[in-house]
Amino acid sequence: MSPSEPPARVYPVGLRLQDRRVVVVGGGSVAQRRVAGLHEVGADTLVVSPTLTTALEALADSGEITWHARPYGHGDLADAWYAVAATDDVEVNAAVAAEAELLRVFCVRADIADAGTAVTPAVGRYDDITVAVHGGGDPRRATGVRDGAVEALRSGTLADRRHRVVRPGVTLVGGGPGDPGLITVRGRQALASADVVVTDRLAPQPLLDELPPDVTVIDASKLPRGRYMSQDTINEVLVEEALAGRRVVRLKGGDPFVFGRGVEEIQACVAAGVEVEVVPGITSAIAVPALAGVPVTHRGVTHEFTVVSGHLPPGHAQSLVDWEALGRLRGTIVLLMAVENIGAITEALVAAGRDPETPALAVQEGGLPGEVTTRATLAKLPGAIADAGLRPPAVIVIGAVADLG
């Protein structure tokens, strides 16, 4: 073939080489790469070469491959199903290819790809899926497409849903602070395999647009002092959908175990005999301050941080928070669900001994297009929040670290 001719088109096929003889001629780095793939699929691999790389020698010493420590000779391809010519000698590689042609054994030439009867694709694996890409003679192109496909499978942006085996059950997924890019890879994978998604308004909403049209989305939002789906109803929906043979993802904001009632949902599933697993999420208590450039701890400034629910004001009969103890602490306090009660909270902290000049920060919808940030001292924080018109969801940070951003 002349240099001006395009490379011959290849017919893609998957070879079942387990326990079948494959001969690799050459013992350098190229041979090492090819042997790694052959070993992974269980091929009976014979390497013919005077020397081997250290890794190949280790495989030979352990009996995982067979090594003939000598140069290639005619007849070495006897009983082979597949051959790889991977030496740095063009004449040797040509001789291997010629013998393979006579024996009708497909052969890859590592030096001149088009001179062989087979071409090695760029191969990647995810779960039980194998991605093999031929790049039309351009190995970098093939590798780039291979990497993109495997990463899409790994992240869940590319889902293999056709003919999949549904494993009924519930996956509790923490969606992170709201930015769809901050959900975990495992969380995206769970969404990619879902039949039903039970979600709420604090979960990353753009992810719902990525779901296939056959996925059922159930809104379980709770509006402050407004419409909501009760927790008992949510539990019933999760159990009913799973018992109907579906894979259910309960998509929540933040982390399901940080003021998220995740344990209640798990208990309901376990009581009904439904398989359930948890995918932790990035809690907004840490992520939102970080997105604003504020660490919750800092060397020489604070050695602890406390995450507190502010949905009930100090003095409320049902409050479990020891506000006096919090006021005596010197570290960082992170308040969630505290916008409506921030006046009573700051008064309680100052009364318990916290310096009214302590730096404070409030962030609404951290990391989202509607993000609003306001800074003030502890004593002036309620007024600053009111002036800025902050509304839930918001994260409030109290402590010296609030000045670091």
C-alpha positions in Angstrom: 0.0 0.0 0.0 1.4 3.4 -0.9 1.6 6.2 1.7 -1.2 8.1 -0.1 -3.7 5.3 0.2 -6.0 5.3 3.2 -5.6 2.4 5.7 -7.6 -0.7 4.9 -10.9 -0.8 6.8 -11.0 -3.4 9.5 -13.8 -5.7 10.6 -14.3 -5.4 14.3 -14.6 -8.7 16.2 -14.1 -9.9 19.7 -11.9 -13.0 20.2 -12.4 -15.5 22.9 -8.9 -16.5 23.6 -9.2 -18.1 27.1 -6.9 -21.2 27.2 -6.0 -20.8 23.6 -2.4 -20.4 22.5 -1.3 -16.9 21.6 2.3 -16.3 20.5 4.0 -13.0 21.2 7.4 -12.5 19.6 9.4 -9.9 21.4 9.9 -9.1 25.1 10.1 -5.3 25.3 7.6 -2.6 26.4 5.2 -3.1 23.5 5.1 -6.9 24.1 4.5 -6.2 27.8 1.4 -4.1 27.0 0.0 -6.8 24.7 0.7 -9.6 27.1 -1.2 -7.6 29.9 -4.4 -7.6 27.8 -4.0 -11.3 26.7 -3.3 -12.3 30.3 -6.5 -10.5 31.4 -8.7 -12.6 29.1 -7.0 -15.8 30.1 -5.0 -16.6 26.9 -2.4 -19.3 27.0 0.4 -16.9 26.2 3.8 -17.9 24.8 6.5 -15.2 24.6 9.5 -15.8 22.4 12.4 -13.5 23.0 16.0 -13.6 24.3 15.2 -11.1 27.0 12.1 -9.8 28.8 11.1 -6.7 30.7 11.1 -7.2 34.5 7.3 -7.4 34.6 7.2 -10.1 31.9 9.9 -12.0 33.6 7.9 -12.0 36.8 4.9 -13.4 34.9 7.2 -16.1 33.4 8.7 -17.0 36.8 5.2 -17.4 38.3 4.1 -19.6 35.5 1.4 -17.2 34.3 3.0 -17.1 30.8 5.4 -19.4 29.0 8.8 -18.0 27.9 11.1 -19.4 25.3 14.3 -17.5 26.0 15.7 -17.4 22.4 15.2 -15.6 19.1 12.2 -16.3 17.0 12.4 -19.4 14.7 10.1 -20.7 12.0 7.6 -23.1 13.5 7.1 -21.0 16.7 3.5 -20.3 15.6 2.5 -23.9 15.6 -0.9 -24.4 17.4 -1.3 -20.6 17.7 -4.7 -19.0 17.3 -3.3 -15.5 17.3 0.1 -13.9 17.0 1.8 -10.6 17.8 5.1 -9.5 16.2 6.5 -7.0 18.6 10.3 -7.0 18.2 12.4 -3.9 17.2 13.6 -5.9 14.1 11.6 -5.3 10.9 12.8 -8.5 9.3 11.9 -10.6 12.3 8.4 -9.1 12.4 8.0 -9.7 8.7 9.0 -13.3 9.1 6.5 -13.8 11.9 3.7 -12.2 9.8 4.7 -14.4 6.8 4.5 -17.6 8.9 1.1 -16.5 10.3 -0.1 -15.9 6.8 0.8 -19.5 5.8 -0.9 -20.9 8.8 -3.9 -18.6 8.5 -3.3 -17.2 11.9 -4.3 -13.6 12.4 -1.2 -11.5 13.2 -0.6 -8.0 14.6 2.6 -6.2 13.6 3.5 -3.6 16.2 5.9 -1.8 13.9 3.8 -1.6 10.7 0.2 -2.0 11.5 -1.0 -2.2 7.9 1.4 -5.1 7.2 -0.4 -7.4 9.6 -3.7 -9.2 9.2 -5.1 -7.8 12.4 -5.0 -4.5 14.2 -5.1 -3.9 17.9 -7.7 -1.4 18.9 -7.6 1.0 21.8 -9.3 -1.0 24.6 -11.0 0.1 27.8 -13.2 -1.7 30.2 -15.9 -0.6 32.6 -17.8 -3.3 34.6 -18.6 -6.0 32.0 -18.5 -3.6 29.0 -15.5 -3.6 26.7 -14.9 -0.6 24.5 -12.6 -1.2 21.5 -11.9 1.7 19.1 -10.1 1.6 15.8 -9.0 5.1 14.8 -8.5 4.7 11.1 -4.8 4.4 11.5 -4.5 7.2 14.1 -3.8 5.6 17.5 -4.1 8.9 19.4 -7.5 9.5 17.9 -8.6 5.9 18.9 -7.2 6.4 22.4 -9.1 9.7 22.8 -12.4 8.2 21.8 -11.8 5.2 24.0 -11.0 7.3 27.0 -14.1 9.5 26.4 -16.4 6.5 26.2 -15.0 4.8 29.3 -15.2 8.0 31.3 -18.8 8.6 30.2 -19.7 5.1 31.3 -17.9 5.5 34.6 -19.5 8.9 35.3 -23.0 7.7 34.3 -23.4 10.3 31.5 -23.5 7.3 29.0 -25.8 4.6 30.2 -26.1 1.1 28.9 -29.8 0.5 29.5 -30.8 -1.9 26.7 -31.4 -5.5 27.8 -30.0 -4.7 31.2 -30.9 -6.9 34.2 -32.9 -4.8 36.7 -31.9 -5.3 40.3 -34.9 -4.2 42.3 -34.1 -2.1 45.3 -33.4 1.5 46.5 -30.2 3.5 46.3 -30.1 6.5 48.6 -27.9 9.2 46.7 -26.6 12.3 48.2 -26.6 14.8 45.3 -24.3 17.4 46.9 -24.9 21.1 47.4 -26.8 21.7 44.2 -24.2 22.1 41.4 -24.7 19.0 39.2 -20.9 18.8 38.8 -20.5 18.1 42.5 -22.4 14.8 42.7 -20.1 11.8 43.1 -19.3 9.5 40.2 -21.1 6.7 42.1 -24.1 8.9 42.4 -24.2 9.5 38.6 -23.8 5.8 38.0 -26.8 5.1 40.2 -29.0 7.6 38.3 -27.9 6.0 35.0 -29.4 2.7 36.1 -32.6 4.0 37.7 -36.1 3.2 36.7 -37.6 5.6 39.2 -36.1 8.7 40.7 -37.7 10.1 43.9 -36.2 13.6 44.3 -36.8 17.0 46.0 -36.1 20.6 45.4 -32.6 20.6 47.1 -31.3 17.9 44.8 -29.3 19.0 41.7 -32.2 19.7 39.3 -30.2 19.7 36.0 -29.4 16.0 36.5 -33.1 15.3 36.0 -32.9 16.6 32.4 -30.2 14.0 31.6 -32.5 11.1 32.5 -33.8 8.9 29.7 -37.5 9.5 28.9 -38.5 6.1 30.3 -37.4 7.0 33.8 -40.2 8.0 36.2 -39.5 11.1 38.3 -41.5 11.5 41.5 -41.4 14.9 43.2 -41.0 14.6 47.0 -40.2 18.3 47.7 -40.9 20.0 51.0 -41.5 23.7 50.8 -41.0 25.8 54.0 -44.4 26.3 55.5 -45.9 25.1 52.2 -46.8 22.1 50.1 -44.8 18.9 50.9 -44.9 15.1 50.6 -44.8 13.6 54.1 -41.9 11.4 55.1 -44.2 8.5 55.6 -45.5 8.9 52.1 -41.9 9.1 50.7 -41.1 5.9 52.6 -44.1 4.2 51.1 -43.3 5.3 47.6 -39.7 3.9 47.8 -40.9 0.6 49.1 -43.8 0.2 46.7 -41.7 1.0 43.6 -38.9 -1.4 44.7 -41.3 -4.2 45.5 -42.8 -3.7 42.0 -39.4 -4.8 40.6 -37.9 -1.4 39.8 -34.6 0.2 40.6 -35.3 3.3 42.7 -32.9 6.2 43.3 -33.8 8.5 46.2 -31.9 11.7 45.1 -31.4 14.1 48.0 -29.5 17.3 48.4 -26.2 17.4 50.2 -25.5 14.2 52.2 -28.5 12.0 53.1 -27.2 11.5 56.6 -26.7 15.2 57.5 -30.2 16.4 58.5 -31.5 14.4 55.6 -33.8 11.8 57.2 -31.8 9.2 55.2 -31.8 6.7 58.0 -35.6 6.8 58.3 -35.8 5.8 54.6 -33.3 3.0 55.0 -35.3 1.7 58.0 -38.5 1.7 56.0 -36.8 -0.3 53.2 -35.2 -2.8 55.5 -38.4 -3.4 57.4 -40.1 -4.2 54.1 -37.3 -6.5 52.9 -36.2 -4.1 50.2 -32.5 -4.1 49.3 -31.0 -0.7 50.0 -27.6 1.0 49.5 -26.2 4.4 50.3 -24.1 6.7 48.1 -22.8 9.5 50.3 -22.9 13.1 49.1 -20.9 16.2 49.6 -22.6 18.0 52.5 -23.3 21.7 52.0 -22.0 22.4 55.5 -18.5 22.0 54.1 -19.0 22.5 50.4 -20.8 25.9 50.4 -18.2 27.6 52.6 -15.4 26.1 50.5 -17.0 27.4 47.3 -17.0 30.9 48.9 -13.3 30.4 49.7 -13.8 29.8 53.4 -12.4 26.7 55.1 -14.3 25.4 58.1 -10.9 24.8 59.8 -7.5 26.4 59.5 -4.1 25.8 61.0 -3.5 28.2 63.9 -7.1 29.6 63.7 -9.5 26.8 64.7 -9.2 23.1 65.4 -12.9 22.2 65.3 -16.1 22.9 63.6 -19.7 22.1 64.7 -22.6 21.6 62.3 -25.9 22.7 63.8 -29.5 22.6 62.6 -31.2 26.0 63.2 -34.7 25.0 62.1 -35.8 25.4 65.8 -34.9 28.6 67.7 -33.1 28.5 71.1 -35.5 27.8 73.9 -37.9 25.7 71.7 -39.3 22.8 73.6 -38.3 20.3 70.9 -34.8 21.7 70.3 -31.9 19.3 71.1 -29.2 21.9 70.7 -27.2 23.2 73.8 -26.8 26.8 72.6 -25.0 27.8 75.8 -22.3 25.2 75.2 -22.0 26.3 71.6 -21.6 29.9 72.8 -18.6 28.9 74.9 -16.8 27.1 71.9 -14.0 28.9 70.1 -14.2 27.0 66.9 -16.3 27.3 63.7 -20.1 27.0 63.9 -21.9 26.0 60.6 -25.6 26.6 60.7 -28.0 24.9 58.3 -31.7 25.8 58.0 -31.2 28.8 60.3 -32.2 31.9 58.2 -35.6 32.3 59.8 -34.2 31.9 63.4 -30.9 33.7 63.0 -31.9 36.6 65.3 -32.6 34.4 68.2 -29.6 32.2 67.5 -27.1 35.1 67.5 -28.6 36.5 70.7 -28.2 33.1 72.4 -24.6 32.7 71.3 -23.6 36.2 72.4 -25.4 35.7 75.7 -23.5 32.4 76.2 -20.2 34.2 75.7 -19.4 34.3 72.0 -17.8 37.6 71.1 -20.3 39.7 69.2 -17.5 40.9 66.9 -16.9 37.3 65.7 -16.7 37.2 61.9 -19.7 35.6 60.2 -20.7 34.7 56.7 -24.0 33.7 55.1 -24.3 32.1 51.6 -27.5 31.5 49.7 -27.6 28.8 47.0 -23.9 28.3 47.2 -22.3 27.3 43.9 -25.5 28.0 41.9 -26.4 30.9 39.6 -28.5 32.4 42.4 -25.7 32.5 44.9 -25.7 35.5 47.3 -23.1 36.0 49.9 -23.1 38.5 52.8 -20.5 39.1 55.6 -20.9 40.7 59.0 -20.0 40.4 62.6 -22.0 37.9 64.7 -24.1 40.7 66.3 -24.9 42.3 63.0 -25.5 39.2 61.0 -29.3 39.1 61.3 -29.6 42.7 59.9 -27.1 41.9 57.1 -29.1 38.8 56.1 -32.3 40.8 56.1 -30.8 43.6 54.0 -29.4 41.2 51.5 -32.8 39.4 51.2 -31.3 36.0 51.9 -33.7 33.1 51.9 -33.3 29.4 52.3 -31.4 27.3 51.4 -28.5 29.1 53.0 -25.4 28.1 55.0 -24.2 30.3 57.8 -20.6 30.2 59.1 -19.6 31.8 62.4 -16.0 32.0 63.4 -12.6 33.5 62.6 -12.4 31.5 59.4 -15.2 33.6 57.9 -12.7 36.4 57.4 -10.3 34.1 55.4 -12.4 34.2 52.2 
